[in-house]
Amino acid sequence: MLVRGDAPAENLLVTGARVLDPAAGVDARIDVRIDDGVIAQLGTSLDRNGHRVVDGTGLVLAPAFVDPHVHLRVPGREDEETIASGTAAAAAGGYCAIVAMPNTDPVVDSAAVLGALVEDARREAAIPVGFLAAITKGQAGAELTEMAELADAGALGFSDDGRPVVASGLMRRALQYGAVTGRKLALHCEEPTLTRGAHMHEGAVSAELGFGGYPSVGESVMVERDLALAAYEERPLHLLHLSARESVAALRAARERGVDATAEVTPHHLCLTDEAVRSLDSNVKMNPPLRSREERAALIDALRDGTIGAVATDHAPHARHEKEVPFEEAPFGVTGLETAFAALYTHLVEPGVLPLETILERMSAGAARTFGLDEPRIAVGSRANLVLLDLDATWRVREDGFRSRSTNSWLLGDTLRGKVRATIADGTTVFSELRA
Amino acid sequence: MAEIRLMRDDLLPPKAPPRRHLISIAGLTRDDVERLLATARSFERALEREVKKLPTLRGRLVLNLFFESSTRTSSSFELAAKRLSADTMSFKASGSSVEKGESLKDTAITLGAYDPDVIVIRHAHIGAPALVAGWTSAHVVNAGDGKHQHPTQALLDLYTLSAEFGKIDGLHVAIVGDVLHSRVARSNIQALALMGARVTLVGPPALIPRGIEALGCETTTEIGAIEAADVVYVLRMQRERMLEGANYVPSLREYTARWGVTPDRLRPGQKVMHPGPMNRGVEIDPLVADAADALIETQVRAGLVTRMAVLYDLLTHGPVAVQAAAMHEVA
């Protein structure tokens, strides 16, 4: 269930753009007419018919993005993000839907907390937002939440993101109960006894800098366990923010065996390596950590061949004063909603590493499939979920340019290519920097 | 990589050159090290005089900011500053607002308001000196940041080696023990490699960080490997930095039995160094620590002149020639 604030469905005519929807097989310079929030006609020189005209000349019109992994920080840390600010940031990033994680304070582990969030989202969400609920009460890893009731109250799925479900027996019970809830588990895979005291990837850079190392097997042994349990229980699962080569190999093998497993990867894991930590900048500290060149290459390969089907930002806002401390004292996590497309376009598409079509598919339809959401489509009869991209725009990431309440971006000060110019979510223009 | 277009910000006039700091050995060139060692040598000669104070840094303020305990480093920085006639101010975290929860940033900005010329900082966390360098207008000297770097220790060790052997290039140094938790080891591996020495790390598998070979050293778990070295550099078992229950070694007793540096594991005349403080009877046998071949006390003396050289170099950007003139003036 996705919820958003009230907004009127619009009548629009987008003209002159290169319309690009890889999944629908569309790549043409055509007009798109939207009647009452629904795509009504594709073609050349369409009649304006009283609709507001959006001039897309020189831009790419693509299906808008979906983010299966966002931290909205409510309830509890409204100083870092709110539903309003987080969804506004998402709109500016080209997203038409996002999924919020339940590791809040209090944790989203009861229908009461979830119900309050859904109510708030109906009032203030700029774009449709869905909520995951916790797998275990308080995400303490001991007792299952009342998952059936939470599913009825609107939980899109379940996750203890931020921490792993350590006990294998409990993990198994959670998977089994999925038959009742019909919802998927989204798993943060980390073996905590292998990652104690860890601040970055274990390798030559951590050896040199002296940071406690987070070995890639600290993730992959848990990925392998969870895939084995999912196979045994014949239940689907989703692997959050994969970072390790061994995890990718295990996922690929499991999918070949028929395990119903999806996975996501973040823009920062696709664009950076642990070399970035040499800056000692707390804005490159995240869990899982940035890894080696080889692992980054494995993630890119997995995104290319679809083993990893979704890009997720793991947008994790943190207060400035909590990040302005030595690296080891800083919390894990970086923001990403407003920079994801430009980062991937700059670091992967422009240098020729991945085609634009792949990035668009994994950020949109692939990401939507994670929790069974409607895939944004540029086709007659589809709800208008569209993004207008300016691939020639060059812009600098600045602290004062964010709609998010937090500025802990790994891209601060960087110059990026590719900019979201307008976003239409669920039939409504939710972001535009085009001249009227 | 993609072509980056010029933005308006890029067209602004260039800023003043950045202030010089000593944060990491990785930031130094071989020439920098040679210059610092030469400066330290000239200070050593000056300290042989009856009056041991030089007027060089008169009117400058050196602020010692120690968030972690220290004997050797804090005392030698303080004395180094005094020998150069600088004013010194020492700040220890215990008994300060840090105990009331004041952040590093606020502490740095508060003390920075006194306009110190140099801030010497020791902190439990990696990267703290670099942060302070960004928050104040002082030159910053890293006196140890967590497990990361202790560059003045490495410089004084180079000074000691160079005085003892007359060269560093081609020396073989075995560093023994808890490399994982050691900022001294990290700075020394880089410094020795920079100056052309060969470095072998010896210790238990869990205390030799995976991937450390990339710094240009060899690793082994075999204590017998120290015999081939010109110098055996013994590291302290840093129990205070070890995670409880992490089982880096089964026991200290087994560590000592396997990797303790004892007289029978050394060749006659083989030189031994230790950055202090020592755990006698753990990583180093008391007989080794007190033997004539131990350079441990020499290291402490080298610490004073090396730190004088660092303060001098940062504040005057003085090459050796200028240094000689300054010495003359004092005489």
Interface residues (C-beta under 8 A of the other chain):
Chain A: R196 G197 E202 G203 A204 V205 S206 A207 E208 L209 G210 F211 G213 P215 L280 H321 E324 V325 P326 F327 E328 E329 T346 E350 P351 T394 R396 T415 R417
Chain B: M1 A2 I4 R5 M7 D9 A26 S103 L104 K105 H123 H125 I126 G127 A128 A130 L131 D145 G146 K147 H148 Q149 R183 R186 P209 R210 G211 I212 E213 A214 L215 L243 A246
